[in-house]
Amino acid sequence: MSLRRPAFAAAALLASFAATAQNVPPAATPFHMTGNIYLPNKLPATDARVGALKAPAGFTVTKYAEGLDMPRMLAQAPNGDLYVTNRVKGTVTLVRDANHDGKAEVMRQVAQKPHLHGLALKDNKMYFTAIREIYVADVRPDGSLSELKELYHDLPDAGQHANRVLHFGPDGNLYLSVGSTCNACDEDNPENATIMRINTDGSGREVVAHGLRNTIGFDWHPVTKELFGMDHGIDWLGDEDQQEELNQIKPGANYGWPSIIADGKHYPANKPKSGESFEAFDAKTVRPLLLYKAHSAPLGLVFNRGHQFPKEYKNDAFVTMHGSWNRAQPSGYKIVRVHFNAQGQPEKFEDFVTSFLVEGDKSEFGRPCGLVQANDGSLLVSDDDNGVIYRVAYAGKK
């Protein structure tokens, strides 16, 4: 039976949230604290259900690994070894397809620290982020890791958004996403709701861009080297607000949260902290390039740099939509493609892998989460709900 919280339970939860919220929209505005709670019933990822997933012609979706415990973020070594985090247990698991048949046979834990989530690999060193810490370890020839060495221990408190992620940029620097502490509030720490650049020797860090509520998925365009990220919208504004944002993340830019949201809407619960008018503040912020259905929860973003997919996919991006809990009809629960034009700008979203929602959207058997492009050009996608890593490959004619 699917879990649809009864109206009185949703109302009670909403009232509790509103009572403790730092900033609630005034009554006489277009925004009101409202929302639905709907969690589709979880089903097992049987072979029959996986076989019924929909993808463009020529693409296959198979189980690369299963039986994992809440696999979240992914990183792949040059030799094909895949590393997977579990944010609840703080573990890192090595996943290996030793015989190269497209399905992993080896799965073993190689590290553990509280709250490990994001990870990035460069020059045989693995970097990890927890809530307030960043660690580094050497990757040994057998795939195991040396003891984790702490580089930072004073990242901002996390609050509502504790899932920090790490990626190396084209400049060789390490970039860190630090989410907001809240749904919508004025942050006291200038490092919250940002993308940061980190020195890998532990010597310092700087804010690259701010006003980003929670940008978990981000990557650099293969040609232009511009940074793009998917930012999570504010909850409890109804089924259709706030939409998820695709931003081009520019050094020094302000993306408006929490005062300016989506396509330039003024959010009256959070007047600009600077004391400026909404109009004056808005003039200094950067608008998103595309918007996506509210509450879809984008978690992974990766550009296609490989050569396996057809040429029309060159330099496009893929995004995992983890799936909603805060709207009456579910959104997300899929992988989408972002079309980029020849100038390196996004033009539209398009469904790529769908049908994790079944039984009239009342049930689901997968919540796409972490995302990497494997060395062979396929996509590896974690599902932290059912413990599966999927492989999306192209086997058709080019």
RARA-V305945 format. One record per residue. N is the residue number from 1. RES is the residue in one small letter. SS is DSSP state (h for helix, s for strand, l for the rest). PHI is phi in whole degrees, -180 to 180 (NA if undefined). OMEGA is omega in radians with two decimals (999 if undefined). Layout:
N|RES|SS|PHI|OMEGA, N|RES|SS|PHI|OMEGA
//
This chain:
1|m|l|NA|-3.10, 2|s|l|-74|-3.10, 3|l|s|-94|2.99, 4|r|s|-113|-3.09, 5|r|l|-60|3.11, 6|p|l|-62|-3.03, 7|a|h|-57|-3.10, 8|f|h|-67|3.13, 9|a|h|-70|3.11, 10|a|h|-63|-3.14, 11|a|h|-65|3.13, 12|a|h|-65|3.12, 13|l|h|-65|3.12, 14|l|h|-62|3.14, 15|a|h|-64|3.11, 16|s|h|-64|3.12, 17|f|h|-63|-3.10, 18|a|h|-62|-3.11, 19|a|h|-67|-3.10, 20|t|h|-103|-3.11, 21|a|l|-66|3.13, 22|q|l|-73|-3.10, 23|n|l|-137|-3.13, 24|v|l|-116|-3.11, 25|p|l|-59|3.03, 26|p|l|-59|-3.05, 27|a|l|-63|-3.03, 28|a|l|-90|3.11, 29|t|l|-140|3.08, 30|p|l|-68|-3.09, 31|f|l|-103|3.09, 32|h|l|-138|3.07, 33|m|l|-69|-3.11, 34|t|s|-152|3.11, 35|g|l|165|3.09, 36|n|l|-116|3.04, 37|i|l|-116|-3.14, 38|y|s|-144|3.11, 39|l|s|-116|3.11, 40|p|l|-58|3.10, 41|n|s|-64|-3.12, 42|k|s|-84|3.09, 43|l|l|-119|3.08, 44|p|l|-70|3.13, 45|a|l|-87|-3.13, 46|t|l|-70|3.12, 47|d|h|-60|-3.14, 48|a|h|-65|3.14, 49|r|h|-68|3.12, 50|v|h|-62|3.12, 51|g|h|-65|-3.14, 52|a|l|-92|3.08, 53|l|l|-61|-3.10, 54|k|s|-102|3.09, 55|a|l|-144|3.12, 56|p|l|-58|-3.11, 57|a|l|-54|3.12, 58|g|l|95|-3.13, 59|f|s|-95|3.07, 60|t|s|-121|3.07, 61|v|s|-124|-3.11, 62|t|s|-131|3.06, 63|k|s|-81|3.06, 64|y|s|-84|3.09, 65|a|s|-154|3.09, 66|e|l|-146|-3.10, 67|g|l|81|3.10, 68|l|l|-83|-3.12, 69|d|l|-104|3.07, 70|m|l|52|3.13, 71|p|l|-67|-3.09, 72|r|l|-114|-3.04, 73|m|l|-87|-3.01, 74|l|s|-129|2.96, 75|a|s|-148|-3.12, 76|q|s|-117|3.10, 77|a|l|-82|3.12, 78|p|l|-57|-3.14, 79|n|l|-84|3.11, 80|g|l|99|3.10, 81|d|l|-61|-3.14, 82|l|s|-109|3.11, 83|y|s|-115|-2.99, 84|v|s|-131|3.10, 85|t|s|-101|2.99, 86|n|s|-125|-3.00, 87|r|l|-70|-3.11, 88|v|l|-77|-3.13, 89|k|l|-89|-3.14, 90|g|l|71|-3.09, 91|t|s|-97|2.98, 92|v|s|-123|-3.11, 93|t|s|-116|3.02, 94|l|s|-86|3.12, 95|v|s|-121|-3.03, 96|r|s|-133|3.00, 97|d|l|-98|-2.99, 98|a|l|-67|-3.10, 99|n|l|-100|3.03, 100|h|l|57|3.11, 101|d|l|-104|3.12, 102|g|l|87|3.10, 103|k|l|-143|-3.07, 104|a|l|-76|3.07, 105|e|l|-112|-3.06, 106|v|s|-107|3.06, 107|m|s|-143|3.13, 108|r|s|-147|-3.13, 109|q|s|-72|-3.12, 110|v|s|-123|3.12, 111|a|s|-164|3.06, 112|q|s|-158|2.99, 113|k|l|-147|-3.13, 114|p|l|-57|2.96, 115|h|l|69|3.07, 116|l|l|-58|-3.13, 117|h|l|-141|-3.11, 118|g|s|-83|3.10, 119|l|s|-151|-3.14, 120|a|s|-149|-3.03, 121|l|s|-122|3.09, 122|k|s|-159|3.05, 123|d|l|52|3.10, 124|n|l|61|3.01, 125|k|s|-126|3.11, 126|m|s|-108|3.12, 127|y|s|-110|-3.09, 128|f|s|-131|3.00, 129|t|s|-123|2.97, 130|a|l|-105|3.14, 131|i|l|-79|-3.10, 132|r|l|-115|-3.03, 133|e|l|-120|2.90, 134|i|s|-125|-3.12, 135|y|s|-122|3.02, 136|v|s|-138|3.09, 137|a|s|-145|3.03, 138|d|s|-80|3.05, 139|v|s|-94|-3.11, 140|r|l|-80|-3.12, 141|p|l|-56|-3.14, 142|d|l|-87|3.12, 143|g|l|93|3.09, 144|s|l|-74|-3.10, 145|l|s|-118|2.99, 146|s|l|-71|3.08, 147|e|l|-60|-3.11, 148|l|l|-72|3.11, 149|k|s|-103|-3.12, 150|e|s|-80|3.08, 151|l|s|-99|-3.14, 152|y|s|-137|3.09, 153|h|l|-135|-3.02, 154|d|l|-129|3.01, 155|l|l|-64|-3.09, 156|p|l|-62|2.99, 157|d|l|-57|-3.00, 158|a|l|-92|-3.06, 159|g|l|64|-3.04, 160|q|l|-71|-3.02, 161|h|l|-119|-3.03, 162|a|l|-98|-2.98, 163|n|l|-91|-3.14, 164|r|l|-75|3.11, 165|v|s|-130|-3.10, 166|l|s|-130|2.99, 167|h|s|-148|3.01, 168|f|s|-87|3.11, 169|g|l|-89|3.11, 170|p|l|-60|3.13, 171|d|l|-82|3.14, 172|g|l|84|3.12, 173|n|l|-89|3.13, 174|l|s|-95|-3.13, 175|y|s|-114|-3.05, 176|l|s|-127|3.01, 177|s|s|-93|3.10, 178|v|s|-120|-3.10, 179|g|l|-74|3.11, 180|s|l|-75|3.11, 181|t|l|-82|-2.88, 182|c|l|-150|3.03, 183|n|l|-74|3.09, 184|a|l|-158|-3.12, 185|c|l|-162|3.04, 186|d|l|-90|-3.11, 187|e|l|-76|3.05, 188|d|l|-85|-3.12, 189|n|l|-94|-3.09, 190|p|l|-67|3.11, 191|e|l|-90|3.06, 192|n|l|-79|3.13, 193|a|l|59|-3.05, 194|t|s|-140|2.76, 195|i|s|-112|-3.09, 196|m|s|-121|3.02, 197|r|s|-106|-2.98, 198|i|s|-118|2.98, 199|n|l|-80|-3.03, 200|t|l|-73|3.09, 201|d|l|-95|3.11, 202|g|l|82|-3.02, 203|s|l|-89|3.12, 204|g|l|162|-3.12, 205|r|s|-156|3.12, 206|e|s|-148|3.08, 207|v|s|-80|3.10, 208|v|s|-89|-3.12, 209|a|s|-149|-3.10, 210|h|s|-135|-3.04, 211|g|l|76|3.14, 212|l|l|-113|-3.00, 213|r|l|-60|3.14, 214|n|l|-168|-3.09, 215|t|l|-99|-3.11, 216|i|l|-80|-3.12, 217|g|s|-95|3.08, 218|f|s|-152|-3.12, 219|d|s|-163|-3.08, 220|w|s|-107|3.11, 221|h|l|-62|-3.05, 222|p|l|-61|-3.09, 223|v|l|-100|-3.06, 224|t|l|-78|-3.08, 225|k|l|64|3.06, 226|e|l|-78|-3.10, 227|l|s|-92|3.09, 228|f|s|-126|3.13, 229|g|s|-150|3.09, 230|m|s|-101|-3.12, 231|d|s|-103|3.14, 232|h|l|-79|3.11, 233|g|l|-79|3.12, 234|i|l|-67|3.08, 235|d|l|-87|3.01, 236|w|l|67|3.04, 237|l|s|-111|-3.12, 238|g|l|99|-3.05, 239|d|l|-66|-3.00, 240|e|l|-106|3.08, 241|d|l|-128|-0.23, 242|q|l|-87|3.11, 243|q|l|-68|3.08, 244|e|s|-74|-3.03, 245|e|s|-113|2.89, 246|l|s|-102|-3.09, 247|n|s|-115|2.85, 248|q|s|-89|-2.98, 249|i|s|-92|-3.05, 250|k|l|-108|3.14, 251|p|l|-57|3.10, 252|g|l|82|-3.05, 253|a|l|-81|3.06, 254|n|s|-114|-3.08, 255|y|l|-99|2.86, 256|g|l|95|-3.09, 257|w|l|-59|0.09, 258|p|l|-99|-3.03, 259|s|l|-84|3.14, 260|i|s|-120|-3.06, 261|i|s|-128|3.09, 262|a|l|54|-3.03, 263|d|l|-92|3.06, 264|g|l|104|3.11, 265|k|s|-71|3.07, 266|h|s|-84|-3.11, 267|y|l|-99|-2.93, 268|p|l|-67|3.12, 269|a|l|-71|-3.12, 270|n|l|-130|3.05, 271|k|l|-66|-3.11, 272|p|l|-51|-3.10, 273|k|l|-62|-3.14, 274|s|l|-71|-3.07, 275|g|l|91|3.12, 276|e|l|-72|2.99, 277|s|l|-71|3.07, 278|f|h|-57|-3.09, 279|e|h|-64|-3.13, 280|a|h|-67|3.13, 281|f|h|-68|-3.12, 282|d|h|-59|-3.11, 283|a|l|-64|-3.11, 284|k|l|-100|-3.07, 285|t|s|-100|-3.12, 286|v|l|-106|-3.14, 287|r|l|-82|3.04, 288|p|l|-67|3.12, 289|l|l|-87|3.08, 290|l|s|-142|3.05, 291|l|s|-120|3.14, 292|y|s|-130|-3.04, 293|k|l|-50|-3.07, 294|a|l|-58|3.00, 295|h|l|70|-3.14, 296|s|l|-73|3.03, 297|a|l|64|3.09, 298|p|s|-69|-3.09, 299|l|s|-120|-3.14, 300|g|s|-125|3.06, 301|l|s|-140|3.11, 302|v|s|-146|3.06, 303|f|s|-84|3.10, 304|n|l|-81|3.10, 305|r|l|-105|-3.05, 306|g|l|-86|-3.10, 307|h|l|-121|-3.11, 308|q|l|-79|-3.04, 309|f|l|-78|3.09, 310|p|l|-56|-3.02, 311|k|h|-61|-3.13, 312|e|h|-69|3.09, 313|y|h|-93|-3.08, 314|k|l|-59|3.10, 315|n|l|65|2.97, 316|d|l|-80|3.13, 317|a|s|-116|3.05, 318|f|s|-123|-3.10, 319|v|s|-133|3.01, 320|t|s|-89|3.06, 321|m|s|-105|-2.99, 322|h|l|-65|3.08, 323|g|l|115|-3.01, 324|s|l|-85|2.92, 325|w|l|-134|-2.91, 326|n|l|-116|3.04, 327|r|l|-151|-3.03, 328|a|l|-67|3.08, 329|q|l|-110|-3.03, 330|p|l|-60|2.97, 331|s|l|-124|-3.10, 332|g|l|84|-3.06, 333|y|l|56|-3.09, 334|k|s|-166|2.97, 335|i|s|-114|-3.13, 336|v|s|-119|3.08, 337|r|s|-106|3.04, 338|v|s|-111|3.11, 339|h|s|-75|3.03, 340|f|s|-113|3.14, 341|n|l|-84|-3.08, 342|a|l|-66|3.12, 343|q|l|-89|3.10, 344|g|l|82|3.12, 345|q|l|-115|-3.12, 346|p|s|-73|-3.11, 347|e|s|-115|-3.11, 348|k|s|-168|2.98, 349|f|s|-94|3.10, 350|e|s|-149|3.07, 351|d|s|-58|3.12, 352|f|s|-121|3.03, 353|v|s|-124|-3.07, 354|t|s|-132|3.09, 355|s|l|83|2.88, 356|f|l|-70|3.01, 357|l|s|-85|-3.11, 358|v|s|-136|3.11, 359|e|l|53|3.13, 360|g|l|64|-3.13, 361|d|l|67|3.11, 362|k|l|-88|-3.12, 363|s|s|-137|3.09, 364|e|s|-143|3.06, 365|f|l|-126|3.09, 366|g|l|-171|3.06, 367|r|l|-127|-3.10, 368|p|s|-56|-2.97, 369|c|s|-134|3.14, 370|g|s|-71|-3.03, 371|l|s|-151|3.00, 372|v|s|-138|2.95, 373|q|s|-94|-3.09, 374|a|l|-70|-3.10, 375|n|l|-60|-3.14, 376|d|l|-88|3.11, 377|g|l|96|3.06, 378|s|l|-74|3.06, 379|l|s|-106|3.01, 380|l|s|-111|-2.99, 381|v|s|-131|3.11, 382|s|s|-88|3.02, 383|d|s|-124|-3.06, 384|d|l|-80|3.13, 385|d|l|-92|-3.07, 386|n|l|-114|3.05, 387|g|l|73|-3.09, 388|v|s|-116|2.87, 389|i|s|-115|-3.13, 390|y|s|-97|3.02, 391|r|s|-118|3.10, 392|v|s|-107|-3.05, 393|a|s|-128|3.11, 394|y|s|-112|-3.11, 395|a|l|-124|-3.09, 396|g|l|-86|3.11, 397|k|l|-81|3.11, 398|k|l|-95|999
//
